[in-house]
Amino acid sequence: MAPHTEQLTRPAVRLRGLTRSFEGRTVLDGVDLDLPAGQFTALLGHSGSGKSTLLRAIAGIDHGVAGSGTLTAPERVSVVFQDSRLLPWRRVLPNVLLGLDGEDAEERGRAALAEVGLGGRERAWPTELSGGEQQRAALARSLVREPELLLADEPFGALDALTRIKMHALLRRLWERHRPSVLLVTHDVDEAIVLADRVLVLEDGRIGLDLTVDRDGPHAHGGYRTQLLKALGVSEDAP
């Protein structure tokens, strides 16, 4: 299911001239980017290309960016990292509710855990959860805040193949239900195609390819894969 047309006319994120350097090396070189509200976007690029740097800039947790333009993003932004970052001295529900106030906070936390398949695990310790369950708890912690923008930095990179497939289906289902804008940073071309409706390739500090994935169109998964691998400079015959 694609986002509603009226949603896509509203930019959730707008970047103009975003630049970031580390010790004299330019990682982001005047990036211009619009992320429409409600769109699921994946960001690909080689290691060190600046994918996570761009995500952190959008999240407002990297204050070293510069540029001639602006960076605007929604007020409610949540971030999911590769590491679930659950506090080991707190049980699952308090982890999900961390920093969240309100009379209905606990009810919302329980509902979020049920939504990601962790109903009944509210009093479990993080160490009692599998890697996939920890990431489910991290998703619940993000969703309970009802974000307008969900930023995900390789959230499934440390999971085994079967768990990743299950997490892909869960994330896509949650996105269809809640409709936040999503920016997923990944190094996995197939993951990007399976999850996103738009795939960006970061190259030489700028967006080198902006590809729309038409799930109802004639192009097969393999066609998108070939196009993205070419943009990344990778041969399909490479091991």
N, C-alpha and C positions, 0 to 999 in steps of 0.2 A: 504494500500500500504506500503510495507516494504522499508527501505532504500536500495539504490543500493549496490550491493556486493562490488564494488570497493571503495565506501565510507567507508564501515565498516572495511576495512583493514587499515585505517588511524586513529590512536587514537587522539581524540580531547582533552581528558584529561587523564593524567597518574599520578596516585598517588602511592607512595612507602613509606611504613613505617610511615604513617601520624598519629601523636599522639597529643592529646589535653587533658589537665587536668584542672579542676576547683577546687581550694581549696583542693588539694590533691586527688580528685576523678577523675580517668581516664575515660573520656567519649569516646574518640577515641583511640584505642589501636593498633597502627601499621597497619592502614588500607592500603591495596593494592587494587587498582581499575583502570581499563581502561574503558573509555567511547569512543567508536568509533565515528568518525565523522558522523553526520546525523542520529544517533540513538535516539529514544525516550525512555528514561529510567525513571522508577518511583522508589522512595526510600520509603520503609515502615519501621516502627519501633514503639515501645511503646513510650509514652510521656517521654521525658528526655533521650531517647536513643542516641541522638547526631545527628539526621537527619539534623536539621537546622545548627548545628555546622559544619557538613561536607560541607554543601552547602556554608556557609560563607567562609570556608577555600578555596574552589575551586574558589569562587568569588574574593578572595584576600582581603577580608575585615575583616579577623580575623588573626592577626599577632602573635597570641600566640601558633600556632601549632609548632610541632617539629617532628623530625623523622630522620631516617638514610638515607632515600632516597630523592626523589624529588617530586615536584608538578608542573606539566606543564599544561597550559591551553591556549586556543586561545587568541589573542590580543583583539578581539571584543566580550565582554561578557556583557549580559544584565540580570538584575534580576527583577523578579516580586514577590511582597510580598502579604500576605493576605490582608493587607491594601493597597489601591491603591496609597497612598502617593502623591496624587495630591495637589499642593499648592493652598489653597482656595482663595488667592488673585490674582491668574492668571486664565485667561480663558482657555478653553480646549486646543486649538491649541498651545498657548505658553507653556502649561504644557507638551505637547507632544514634543515640540522642545527644551525643557530645556537643555541648554549646547550644543546644536547642531548648528554648523556654516555652511556656504556655501551658494552660490547664489540660489541653488535649495532646500534649507532646507524647506521653507514653502510649496513648491509643494510636497515634499516628505511627510511632515506632513499631508497635506490634503489627500494624497493618502492612507496613513496608517490609518487615521480615517475612510475613506470610506471603507477600507478593513475589518475593524472590525464592520461595520454597524453604524458608527457615522458620516457619511457624512451629512453636514448641521448643525452639532452641534459645529462647530469650535469656535464660540463666546459664547457658554454657560459657565456658572460658574460651578465648580465642584458640588456645593450644589444643582444645578438644575438637576443633573444626579441621576439615581437610582444606587443602589449598583452594579448591573450587568453592567450598562453603565460605571461606574467609573472603573471597572476592564477592560472593553474593551479599555478605554482610556489608562490605564496602559500598556495593551498589545501593543497598537499602539505606545506608547512611547518607548517600548523595540524594536519593529520590525523596526521602522524608522531608527534605528542605524545599521540595517542589521547584527545582531549578528551571530557569528559562534557558540556560545554557549548561550542557554537561560536557566537560572536557575529560577525555580518557587517554592516558599516556601509557600505551602498550599494556592494557590491564590484564591481558590473557597470555602474555609472553612467557610466564613461568609455569603455565599449566600443561598437563599432558594433552595429547591430541584429542582423545575422547571427551575430556572435560571441557576443552576449548569449544568443541562443536556444541555441547550443551549450553555453554555460556553465550555463544553467538546467538542461538535461538532465544535465550532469555533476554539478552540485551535488545535484540530487534523487537521482541514482543513488548517489552517495557517501553521502548521508544514509541511504538505505534499506539500504546495506550495513553501515554502522558504527553507526547509531542514536544519535548524540549528540542532546541537545536543541539546537535551533537557534533563535536569534532574529535575524531578518533585518530590518534597517532599510532601507526603500526609499521612494522617492517615486512609484513606478510601481505603479498599481493592478493592471494586468494581470500584472505580475511577481509581485505578492503572491498573486494567485489561482492562477497557474500553479504556484507553488512550495510554498505553505504549506497546512497543514491547519487553521490558525487565523489570522485576521487581526484585529489590534487597530488602532484609530484613536485617536491621542493628540490630545486637544482641551482647550484651556484648562487645561493642566497635569495632566490626568487621562485615564484611559481612557474615551473617549466611546462606543466601540462595540467589542464583542467578538463576532466572527463566526466560526462554525465552517464550514469549507468541506467539504462532503460530496461526495467524488469519485464515490461510487456512488449518490448521490441523484438526484432528478428535476430539481434546479435547474441551469440552464445557466450557463455562464460569464457571459453577459450579465446574468443576474439578480443575481449577486453584485457585478458591476461597478456596476450601477445603485445598489445599496444602499450600496456603499462611496463612490461619488462623492457621493451625497446626504449621507452623514455628513461628507464633506469640504467640503460646501457648493459643489460644482462641478456645473454643468449639463452633461449629456451633449452638448448642442448647442454648448458652448463650443469655440472653436478650440483 
